[in-house]
Amino acid sequence: MARKARIDAPGALHHIIVRGIERKKIFRSDYDRKNFLNRLNNLIPETQTECFAWVLIPNHVHLLLKTGLIPVSVLMSRLLTGYAVWFNKKYRRHGQLFQNRYKSILCQEDIYLKELVRYIHLNPLRASLVEDMKSLDKYKWCGHSVLMNKASEEWQNIDYVYKLFSGKKRLAIKGYRAFVEKGISAGKRQDLTGGGLLRSIGGWSVLKDFRKAGIRVKGDERILGDSDFVENVLKAAEEEFEQKYELRAKGYDFNRVIQRVAEVMGMEIEQVTAFGKSPPTVKARSLLCFWAHRKLGMTTIEIGKKLNICQSAVSRSSIRGEKIERENRFELIG
């Protein structure tokens, strides 16, 4: 069965789960963990992505991210590709480091944000990496220690989480810790990590009751939320797909996008794809990367090959391009 496309949108909340291939370790030392966190330290602010929770387990990673300037998939590609290349070089290994595809669940924030922060931050305890809550409070490879004010990671948005418990930091920390400790008895929450339709509505018993009452419930394995939320997300995703299809149907390919950039910028086509750092070319190339990636649906790798630039450069250009489009009110379809 073909894999479903990822769903994303500015401001969308994602529970990301990355696993090592064949359950093998992706972190062999604290130095490895520091390298991974340094990459997040660079990518999170650069892309204006929000990170509310995270944990590094020897063979997997959990992240709770809110989409910023670029799709979460782009951020994850840069993060995982960069780390895998570094890891393989360090340990003189070859082949894949991660499972073929990380898991990304788009979540309904108002219902699940607190639950997911707790679930993610209790992972070291469930994995027996720490013995108790007191040890978890100081465990530096988990965002819980940052929220407990025992460690510092500037890229982690702690204030947003604090406000869910109290307007005063001291009371927020106390309320947060009590909330996390209360979740220990819940064990592994399958409803937060898998199950598709079951996850979205709360289990078999709820589903059976709905069916008896003749209530139709919308669910999707990529989404964690109530039926209305799932339906709205799928509708928005369908509209985005239709927009890309419309562009293709009207003959918009990469070359046509180049022409359009030249038109709105008042430039020659050769200037748009010229190799150099002149301000007009950089601006045009940024708009081109944004339209080709976000509107036309091309991958950053495809665009990079056509422009002879690296994938990360395409991602950075796309971020600038979105701002250029918004500030100048440029439109791809003229």
Secondary structure as UniProt FT lines:
FT   TURN            10..11
FT   STRAND          13..20
FT   HELIX           21..23
FT   HELIX           30..47
FT   STRAND          50..57
FT   TURN            58..59
FT   STRAND          60..66
FT   HELIX           72..91
FT   STRAND          103..107
FT   HELIX           109..121
FT   HELIX           123..126
FT   TURN            127..128
FT   HELIX           133..138
FT   TURN            140..141
FT   HELIX           143..147
FT   TURN            148..149
FT   TURN            154..155
FT   HELIX           158..162
FT   TURN            163..165
FT   HELIX           169..182
FT   HELIX           184..186
FT   HELIX           190..192
FT   HELIX           197..201
FT   HELIX           204..212
FT   TURN            213..214
FT   TURN            221..222
FT   STRAND          223..224
FT   HELIX           227..249
FT   TURN            250..251
FT   HELIX           254..265
FT   HELIX           269..272
FT   HELIX           279..290
FT   HELIX           291..295
FT   HELIX           300..307
FT   HELIX           311..328
//
